[in-house]
Amino acid sequence: MHSTSNENRLSGALNALDAVLKELFCVSHAELWLDSTTRRLCDLDPEGGADALADALPAPMDGSGDIRTVEDAAIDPEASELTRLGLRFAVRVPLGLPDDRRGALLLADTAPRHFELADRRRLAGLAAVASELVCLAIGHRHAGEREALYRLLAENSTDTIVRGNLDGERLYISPSVRTLLGYEPSELIGRRAIEIVHPDDIEEFRRSMEDLRAGRVDLLVSEQRQRRRDGSWVWLEALIKLTRDAQGRPDGYVASVRDISRRKAAEQRLSHIASHDLLTGLPNRSVMQARLAQELSRARRLGGNFALMVLDLDGFKQVNDTYGHEAGDAALRCAAERFRRTLRAEDLAARVGGDEFVVVQGSGGSTEGAALLADRLIRSMAEPIAIGERRIVVGLSVGVVLAPVEGLDADALLRAADQALYRAKQEGRNRRHLAEPSELTVAAAALSESGATA
């Protein structure tokens, strides 16, 4: 028979586990359920308080390893037992125990809620730790007091666990910080997280922590870059929970911190794909339209001009027809790279379809400056393009409009620049045409007439 001391230690550890689960998932009920045989081996009361909740969840405790979630028992026909207990939400994740022993972590609440994928992963990680604890107990090892269990959970978590005071100073940080940031835990104790937050993220992080300290929020998720010990930056996600003393007064926080660099990189790749042409890497039509609207608004508000150009490759169809689409794609990539080298950082070149491009020249434009830029773009295409052993010649025609133009919105300006491109091609190709005032007057009149008709 085990000693009363061992029983008390295990009870304290399990109570601490319940408290951790309640804090992390903000639920009214959090329990470790074990079958009767396993409970006896762990020196627990055979009449476990979690049995009623375990029995109320749909499907038997078969150890299949699946997380069972009831987000709203009121609309789940298999969850009537939960509603009888006054519960609306419940989650069960089985423990991985040897020798056909069964156990689970159980969460429940009186209100329905959505259980996010991140919550499922976090609960599965804690279930793995709980499984180890139960195995240790079965093997006659002491689980320890509440503080020991908290430390065991923290130090076996892939997330970094942080305990801090209301001033933001770290009082405890788990060993996984060595992998996360490259520091020894002792190097960060007594220091504030904001000291190593990226300058661009400091204000938002400061406001979030001020809201937490003031009690305006009890739980927040913060994303920011922090500086590693080697000077590099890493994207982190911190789930930060306000803690309170016995009188209910805020006394600090507990945070679970993880590396989200891969997720951020994936988000950036998706954003780039959504806003850029896959073949040339240039911004696409939607980015060009947003930039054109921005330049038009700025020019009307502050004065000044900018140039809008529509570009079309001369002879591109013949390249496709003669050498195939691979050669055509290579010509488009080469043209895009030459445009990049010709433009300033503040200018924008976008591919809007086929062999057609649009250039938005930044602020401070003039008729002379626009003409010079158009000529440089044309000259950039003068050198033959090497495709394998072939050297092919592709010219460039450019239609130019100096904006803003009274009476022309962004779409009308694009049409005017496209009309100027048409005239450049009529005049012999491989040249520019700057829209004349009379041409723009006609365009404005046409827009006004179409508006009146509508």
N, C-alpha and C positions, 0 to 999 in steps of 0.2 A: 504494500500500500504506500502511496506517495505521502509525503509529509504535508501538513497544513500549510507550511511556508510555501511549498511548491504550488499548491492549489491557489493560494492567494496571489502569487506572482503571475500565474497564467491568467487568472481572472482579471487582474489589473491590466495585463497586456491586451486581452480581448476587449476590455472596456475602452482602452486607448484606441484600438483599431476602429471600433464603432464611432468614436469621436472624430477620428481622422476622416472617415468616410462621410460623416455628416457635414463636416466643415468643407471638404472638397466639393461635395455634390449638392450641398444646400437642400437636404431632404430631412423629413421629420423622423424617419425610421432608417436605421442602418444596422444590419445584423450579420454575424457569422453563423451560418447554419451547418451543423454536422449531424450525421446519422447517429443513432443511439450507441452503437458499438464504438465508433470513433470518439464520441463524447466521453464515454467511460475511460477510454485509453488516455484521454486528455485531462482526466480528473475533473470533468465538468458535471454539473447537475444533469442527470438523465432526462429530466423534464425541461428541455431547453425552451426558452421563450420565443425562439425563432421558428418553432415547428408550425405554428398556426399560419404565419406568413408564407412559409415554404409550401404548405399544403394548399394555400389559397391561389398560388400562381398556377396558371394552366400548364398542363403536360407534366408527366412524372419526373422526378429527379433521377434521370437515367444516366447521368455522367457523360452525355454526348459531347460536351464541350461547347455547345451553342449558348450564346447569350440570349436569354428570353426577356423581351421587353413588352410591357403593357403601358402605352402612353396615356390611354384614357379608358379605364375600366368601364365607364358608363356606356361606351359604344362598342365594347368588345364582348361578344356573346359568350366567350369562354372564361370571362373574368368575373363572374357573378360573386364568387367567394370574396374577392377583393372588395367589392362594393359593400358586402355584408360587414366587412371589417372597417368600413368607413374610409377606404383607400381608393384613389383614382389612378395612381401611377405606381409601377413596380418594375424592378429589374432584377434578374438573377443571372449570375455568372458562375458556373461550376468551378470547383477547385480541381487541380490535377493531383489526386492523391493515389498512393499505391494500394495494391491488394484489395481492389474492389471497394475501398472505402469511399464514402460520398460526402461532399460538402459544397458549400456555395457562399458567395457574398450576396446579400440581399439589400436592395434599396427600395424604399417606398415613401410615398407622400400622399397627403390628402387632396392635393391639387394635381390636375393633369399637366403634363409638360412634354416637350420634345427632347429626346435623348440624342445628342449630337454624336457624330462619328468620333470626334476628339474625346468625348466623355466615355464612349465605349472602349477606346484604346487605353485611357487612363485607368478605368475600372479593371480591364483585363490585366494591366501591369500590376495593380494592387492585389489582384487575385493570385498572381504568381508568387508574390511575396507572402500572402496569407497561407498559400499551400506549403511554403517552406516552414513557416511558423508551426503549422499543425504537425508536419513531419518531425520537427525538432521536439515538439511536446510528446508525440508518440514514442520517440526514442529516448525519453526520460531526460531531455535537456530543458533547462530553465528558459522560459521566454523573457523573464525580467519584468521590471516595473514599467509603468506608463512611459517614462522618459526613454527607457531602453527600446520599447517598441517603436516610438516615434523615430528614434535614431536608426533602428533597423529598416524601417520603411524608407526613410530618406536615403540611407546609404546604399540600398539595393535598387533604388529607382534610377532609371536612365535619365529622368528629369533631375535637374538640380533643385534641391529644396532649400529655401532660405527662410530664416526667422529674423525679423527686424523690428526695431522700435518705431515709435511715431516720428522720430527725427529722421528716419530713413537709414539709420545705422544698422549694419548687419550684426546680429548677435550669434547667429549660427549659419553655416553654409555647408552643404553636404559634399563629400569627396568627389562627386562626379563633376564638380567645377573644374577639376584638373583637365578633363577632356573638353569641357565647354569653353573655358576661357584661358586655360593654361596656367592658372594661379594655384598655389596651395591654399586651402581654406583659411589658414591662419593669416595669409596676406590680405584677405578681404574682410576679416572680422574687424568691426569698429569703423569701417569705411562705408560711405554711402554709394549706392549704385549709380547715382547721377554723375559721379565723378568720372565715370568711364563711358557715359552715353555719348553717342555721336552728336556734334553740335547742331545738326539739322533736326535732331529728334528731341533735344533737351526740353524745349518749351512744352510740347505735348505731354512728355513724360512728367514734367513738373506739375502741370495742371492736373493730371490724373492722380498723382500722389497727394496733392493738396485736397482733392475731392475725397480721397480715401481717409486722410487724416481728419478731415472735418466731419466725417460720418455721412457725407452726402451720398456715398455709395459704399456698399459692403463688399462688393466683388467687382473686379475689373480685369479685362484682358488688355495687355499693353504689348505693342510690337515696337521694338527699337533696335538700333545697332549699338553694340557695345564693343569696346576696344579690348582685344585679347592681349595677353602679356607680351606677345611678339610684335605688337603694334598694328596687327591686322584688325579688320572689322568683321563682326559676325552678327547676322540678324537673329534676334531672340524673340520668343513669345513668352510672356510672363502672365500666369494666372495668379492674381494677387487677391488674397482674402483678408479683410479686416478682422482682427481678433479683439475680444473684449475680456475684461477681468470679471471677477465674481459679482461685482455690482453692475455689470453691463456697460462699463465705460471703455471706450477704445484704448487698447494698450499696445498695439503693434500690428504686425501683419505676418502672414505666412504666404510664401510664393512658391509656385512650381514653375521652373524656367526650362525651356527647351530650345534647341537650335532649329531654326526654320529657314536656314539658308537655301536648302534645296527647293523648298516651296516658293520662296521669293524669286529664285532664279527661274523656276518654271512659270511663275506669274509674269515675270519680265519677258520671257520668251513668247508667251501667249499674247501679251500686249504688243510686242514687236510684230508678231505674225498678223495680228488684227489691224495694224496701222501701216504696214509696209508691204511693198510688192515683193513677192517671194523670189522672182527671177533676178531683179536688179538690186534689191535691198533698199531702193528709194522709198520715201513715204508714198502712200497711195492717195487716191482721190479724196477720201474723207479727211485726211490730214491737211491736204492742200486747201480744201474748202474752208476748214477751220482757220487756217493761217490767213487766207484771203480775207475772211470776215474780220479777223483781228486787225489786219493792216488797214482795212477800209475804215473800221471804227476809230482806230488811232488817228488816221489822217484827217478824218472829219472832226475829231475832237481837238486835236492839237495843231492841225495844219500840216503842210508838207505834202510830198508826193511819194509814190512808189511805182515801180514798173511791174506789169503783168505780161508774161510772155507765153505763147503757145508754140512748142517746137515739134517738128515732124521730120523724120529721117528721109532724105531723098534717096531713091534707089533701093529702099529696104525690101519691097516686094520682089524685085529681081533677085536679091540675095536669097530670099526664101525659096523662090521658084527654081533657081539655078543650083544652089548648094544644099538646100534642105533646111528644115526648121532648126536643127542644131546650130547651123551656121548663123541663122537669124537670131537665135537666142544669144549666141556669143557676141554678135554685133550690138545687141541691146545692152548686154552687160558692159561692154567696152564703152559705149556711148555714155552710160550712167556714170561710170568711173571718171571719164573725161569731164563731164559736167561738174562732178563733185570737186575736182581739182581746180576748175575754173572759177567756181563761185566762192563768195566769202562765207564765213561761218554763219552770219546772220541771214543769208539768202536761203531759199528753199527750192529744191528741184524735186518734182514728183512725177512718177509714171502714172498716167491716167488711162492707159489702154493701148494695145497694139504697139506702134512705134511713135506714139504721141506722148509728149512730156509737157509739163507746165512749170515755169519758173516764176517765183514771187521774189522780186528783188526787195531787200529791206528798205527801211526808212531812209529819207534823204535822197530819193531818186530825182533824176532830171532827164530831160530829153536827151542831152548829150551823154549822160552816164548810162542811160538805157541802151542807146545806140552802140556805145563802146562795149558794153557787156554782151549784147547780141552778137557783135562782130567777133568777140573773143570766143564765144560758144561755137560760132560757125567755123572759126579757124581751128578750134580743138578737134573738129572732125575731119580736117584736111588730110591728116596723116592716114595712110591706108591701115586697115585693121588686119592683123595677122590671125588667120584661122587655120591651124595646122600649117601646111606648107603654102597655103594660098594667102595672098594679100588682096583684100577687096576694098573698094572705095565706096563710102557712104557719105553723102552730103547732108546738109542741114538747112532747113528753111525755118524762119522765125517770124511770128506775128507779134507786134509789141503794142501795148496800150499803156499810156502814162495815166495813172489813177491818183486820186478819185476823179470821176467825171460826173458833173451835175446831171442828175436824172437817170444814172445807171447804177443798178444794184450789182451785187457780186456775180449773179448769173449772167446779167447783161454784159458786164465787163468781159467775162470769159467768152461770150459769143462774139463780142467786138474783137478780141484778140484772135479768135479763131478765124474771123473774117479777114483780119490783117494777114494771117498766115496764108489764107487762100490767095490773097493778092500777091504775096511774095512768091508763091509757086507759079502764079500766072506770069509774073515778071521774069521768070527764068530759073527759079529754084536756086538753092544754095545761097540764099541771101535773106535779108530782113526787110520787113515793111513796118514802119511806124504809123499807126493809125492817125490819119489827118483829122483836124478838128471838124471838118465838114462830114467825114465818115461817122464820127462820134455823135454829131448832131442828128444825123439820120437815125442812128441806133437809139438815141434817147427819145426821138419822136416816135419811133416804132414801138418802144416800150410803153410810152405814155398812151399811145393809141390803143394798144392791146389791153392796158389797164382800164381805159375808159369803156372799151367794148365789154370787158368782163363785168 
